[in-house]
Amino acid sequence: MEPETEAATPCKRRTEDSGDGGSAPAKPRLESDPAADAPSARKQAILATFGGYRDTLDAHYDQRERVIKCSRDITALSKKMIFALLRVTQDPPERVFQGVRAQHKKVLELFAKMAADLQGSDAAKYNRQATPGLQEYIEAIGLWRFLEHNQLITKQQVEESLAASRITTVTDEDYLLGISDLPGEVNRYCINAIGKGDHDAVRNCLAFMRQLKDGVSVVLCACGIRDLVKKAEVLDSSLVKTEQAYYSMSVRESEFRQPA
């Protein structure tokens, strides 16, 4: 039994000599490694970049919605102008035109509001959203010009009417599509004029629509505006209705004409 006791003694001494009751020595603290922080910095940079993209898209959609809303309001007011103008066969013309001037002022205020979002390159960027209201406006003031002066409104006159609203650019496509809607309203005016026995007005309507038809046909052959093709078909239909009304009126005139 003694050899075993002697063999155990050196092991005990080595354990006691290991220091501080046999506990392991503490590991030294390491300082922050810049390489370890790099992934976090890249993440923040990516988040900041995509945050900028988000803000840009939000601003774009907000601006787009503002233009759409103004365009809808302009369309609604322009239609009211047209309805008021068509009463010229029932009410005194000066009273009708005076009421239309007040509505026209409100439309120009809406254009001034929309113009803030159509400056510089934004005019082309948001033209698709703005053009419905602009076309309806051209139709309204085109009918006004025809009723008051028996003339087709020009593109320059449209731009001059909008100059105070800071909308100085009216594309050829906007102008052509706007005046292409005129025949429908001129035809309505023509029918009302027949009911009032105003035969001169009917003749003026027919001559105006034939000239407009000739001009649109020339342009249609030289350009590829898709919507103009559809509106040209409506123009043809309105012209046929006006011609039939004129022929019927002429027949009635000849039937009731007193013999010399």
DABELWO-V301323 format. One record per pair of residues at least 12 apart in sequence whose C-alpha atoms are under 7 Angstrom apart, sorted by sequence separation. I is the first residue (numbers start at 1). J is the second residue. D is the distance in whole Angstrom. If there is no record, write none. Layout:
i	j	d
I	J	D
I	J	D
This chain:
i	j	d
84	96	7
190	202	5
190	205	6
84	100	7
81	100	6
186	205	6
138	158	7
155	175	6
81	103	7
183	209	6
77	107	6
209	239	6
74	107	6
74	110	7
206	242	6
138	175	7
142	179	7
206	243	7
135	174	6
139	178	5
143	182	7
70	110	6
135	175	7
138	178	5
139	179	6
138	179	7
135	177	6
136	178	6
139	181	6
131	174	6
135	178	4
139	182	6
70	114	6
202	246	7
67	114	6
67	117	7
115	165	7
181	231	7
115	166	6
177	228	6
180	231	6
187	238	6
115	167	6
180	232	7
183	235	6
112	165	4
63	117	7
111	165	6
112	166	6
184	238	6
180	235	7
183	238	6
187	242	6
75	132	7
108	165	6
75	133	5
78	136	6
82	140	5
71	130	5
74	133	5
78	137	5
81	140	6
85	144	7
68	129	5
71	132	7
72	133	6
75	136	6
64	126	7
67	129	6
68	130	6
71	133	4
75	137	7
78	140	6
67	130	6
86	189	6
89	192	7
89	193	6
